[in-house]
């Protein structure tokens, strides 16, 4: 596969820890500095198959030491991008560095350099063992979440940005905490980020329909939550997600909008 010369490259992240969630499920917590001020964090969920094959969910480019830690777990053969227009530069890096990698996403790519080798479809339980796909139906662009089925420790909901947790995030610095707080992302233990909500909203009756999307998500069985940034919620994630939905889509607001439209 030939690649264009990039005028910009993916931000390089430093691994802070590799957390073992199961014998073959890991979470890599990484950080980077942006604009010399803000320290941000990203999470990569790593699934290991057949002893040495790795699936990377929402991967970011790691520095040399971090990549070595990743390769200690196995060899990347697949990347899953839950929101296909995000992380394009990171995906391009992995496709270039590891020619065997195939990219899965919920929509076709408009970039020939970042192909989609398999589409993620709603309620697809066959893509990977013990993995359930959830596709949002009302976001402006296609977006997915995954539920990793781990009954003995609590099923894990993996999101891109739709649900996040930042209150206990020790990997970001004070300027970044201030920015997240001003954006309303510290409002609860779990939160639907207002910037994300603004970006994915379209149409006058959209908030009601998007709330229905989240209500459908809440019907899934999960107890833990991790997104592409922030911290992991290790228990009670569904209850915290219910509160996040009520904050983002108050029933009175949805009802008022419905009455105005009628």
ZAMARGU-4260 file (C-alpha; in steps of 0.2 Angstrom, whole numbers, plus 5000, padded with zeros to 4 digits):
<rodrens>
0) 5000/5000/5000 | 5007/5017/4995 | 5005/5032/5007 | 5005/5050/5003 | 5018/5061/5012
5) 5010/5068/5027 | 5011/5087/5030 | 5007/5083/5048 | 5010/5068/5058 | 5001/5060/5073
10) 5004/5066/5090 | 5016/5054/5099 | 5010/5048/5116 | 5020/5041/5131 | 5014/5026/5140
15) 5010/5029/5158 | 5004/5011/5162 | 4998/4995/5154 | 4983/4989/5164 | 4979/4970/5163
20) 4960/4968/5163 | 4960/4950/5159 | 4972/4937/5153 | 4970/4944/5135 | 4962/4961/5138
25) 4973/4976/5142 | 4971/4995/5143 | 4986/5006/5138 | 4985/5023/5147 | 4996/5036/5138
30) 4999/5055/5138 | 5005/5069/5127 | 5008/5087/5128 | 4998/5098/5116 | 5002/5117/5113
35) 5016/5115/5126 | 5003/5118/5140 | 4989/5105/5141 | 4993/5087/5146 | 4980/5075/5138
40) 4978/5057/5140 | 4972/5043/5128 | 4967/5025/5131 | 4970/5010/5119 | 4961/4994/5123
45) 4971/4979/5117 | 4963/4962/5114 | 4974/4947/5112 | 4969/4932/5101 | 4978/4916/5097
50) 4992/4920/5110 | 5000/4934/5099 | 4988/4943/5088 | 4982/4960/5094 | 4967/4970/5090
55) 4969/4989/5095 | 4953/4999/5099 | 4955/5018/5097 | 4974/5017/5095 | 4986/5032/5096
60) 5004/5032/5090 | 5016/5028/5104 | 5034/5033/5107 | 5048/5021/5104 | 5047/5014/5122
65) 5028/5013/5122 | 5028/5004/5106 | 5040/4991/5113 | 5028/4989/5127 | 5014/4986/5115
70) 5024/4973/5105 | 5028/4964/5121 | 5009/4959/5121 | 5009/4953/5103 | 5008/4959/5085
75) 4995/4971/5079 | 4984/4964/5065 | 4968/4974/5067 | 4963/4992/5072 | 4945/4996/5077
80) 4941/5015/5075 | 4924/5018/5083 | 4922/5035/5075 | 4930/5034/5058 | 4934/5053/5055
85) 4944/5053/5072 | 4962/5046/5074 | 4965/5046/5055 | 4984/5051/5057 | 4986/5038/5070
90) 4978/5024/5059 | 4989/5029/5045 | 5004/5027/5055 | 4999/5009/5060 | 4994/5004/5043
95) 5011/5010/5037 | 5021/5003/5051 | 5012/4986/5051 | 5007/4981/5033 | 4997/4966/5040
100) 4985/4977/5049 | 4967/4979/5044 | 4956/4993/5049 | 4938/4991/5055 | 4926/5006/5056
105) 4907/5010/5055 | 4909/5019/5039 | 4919/5019/5023 | 4934/5031/5022 | 4935/5045/5010
110) 4954/5044/5012 | 4962/5031/5000 | 4977/5030/5013 | 4966/5025/5027 | 4954/5011/5020
115) 4941/5002/5029 | 4943/4983/5027 | 4927/4979/5037 | 4912/4989/5042 | 4905/4988/5060
120) 4887/4984/5059 | 4874/4987/5073 | 4872/4971/5084 | 4885/4962/5075 | 4891/4949/5088
125) 4902/4939/5075 | 4916/4952/5072 | 4926/4945/5087 | 4924/4933/5101 | 4914/4940/5116
130) 4912/4957/5108 | 4895/4966/5104 | 4894/4980/5092 | 4882/4995/5096 | 4880/5008/5082
135) 4872/5025/5086 | 4859/5029/5073 | 4856/5048/5076 | 4874/5055/5076 | 4879/5066/5062
140) 4892/5054/5057 | 4893/5035/5060 | 4899/5030/5077 | 4900/5014/5087 | 4903/5007/5104
145) 4908/4990/5109 | 4903/4979/5124 | 4917/4966/5128 | 4908/4952/5137 | 4916/4947/5153
150) 4903/4941/5164 | 4914/4937/5179 | 4922/4954/5181 | 4908/4964/5173 | 4905/4968/5154
155) 4915/4983/5148 | 4908/4996/5137 | 4921/5004/5126 | 4916/5021/5118 | 4925/5034/5107
160) 4919/5050/5115 | 4900/5048/5118 | 4903/5043/5136 | 4918/5048/5146 | 4924/5050/5164
165) 4936/5063/5169 | 4933/5068/5187 | 4947/5056/5194 | 4958/5058/5179 | 4976/5060/5187
170) 4984/5059/5170 | 4979/5077/5164 | 4986/5093/5171 | 4978/5108/5179 | 4976/5118/5163
175) 4967/5103/5155 | 4956/5100/5170 | 4951/5118/5169 | 4947/5116/5150 | 4937/5101/5153
180) 4927/5109/5168 | 4923/5124/5157 | 4916/5112/5144 | 4905/5103/5156 | 4915/5087/5156
185) 4917/5086/5175 | 4898/5087/5178 | 4897/5069/5184 | 4906/5053/5186 | 4901/5049/5169
190) 4897/5062/5156 | 4891/5064/5138 | 4903/5078/5133 | 4894/5094/5128 | 4907/5097/5114
195) 4904/5080/5107 | 4885/5082/5108 | 4886/5099/5099 | 4896/5091/5085 | 4885/5076/5082
200) 4868/5085/5083 | 4858/5089/5068 | 4840/5093/5065 | 4827/5102/5075 | 4820/5086/5083
205) 4837/5078/5085 | 4839/5079/5104 | 4824/5068/5107 | 4830/5055/5094 | 4848/5055/5101
210) 4841/5052/5119 | 4832/5037/5112 | 4849/5031/5105 | 4857/5032/5122 | 4841/5024/5130
215) 4844/5009/5118 | 4863/5009/5123 | 4858/5008/5141 | 4848/4992/5138 | 4865/4983/5135
220) 4872/4974/5149 | 4888/4982/5156 | 4895/4987/5172 | 4912/4995/5167 | 4916/5009/5155
225) 4931/5016/5146 | 4932/5029/5132 | 4946/5034/5121 | 4951/5047/5135 | 4948/5049/5153
230) 4948/5036/5166 | 4940/5019/5168 | 4924/5016/5178 | 4927/4999/5186 | 4909/4996/5193
235) 4892/5004/5192 | 4895/5011/5175 | 4877/5009/5169 | 4870/5018/5184 | 4882/5032/5181
240) 4878/5032/5162 | 4859/5034/5166 | 4863/5050/5176 | 4874/5056/5162 | 4859/5054/5150
245) 4847/5063/5161 | 4859/5078/5163 | 4862/5079/5144 | 4844/5076/5139 | 4832/5082/5153
250) 4815/5075/5151 | 4807/5092/5152 | 4818/5099/5139 | 4815/5085/5127 | 4796/5086/5130
255) 4796/5105/5127 | 4805/5103/5111 | 4793/5090/5105 | 4778/5102/5109 | 4786/5117/5100
260) 4789/5106/5085 | 4771/5100/5085
</rodrens>
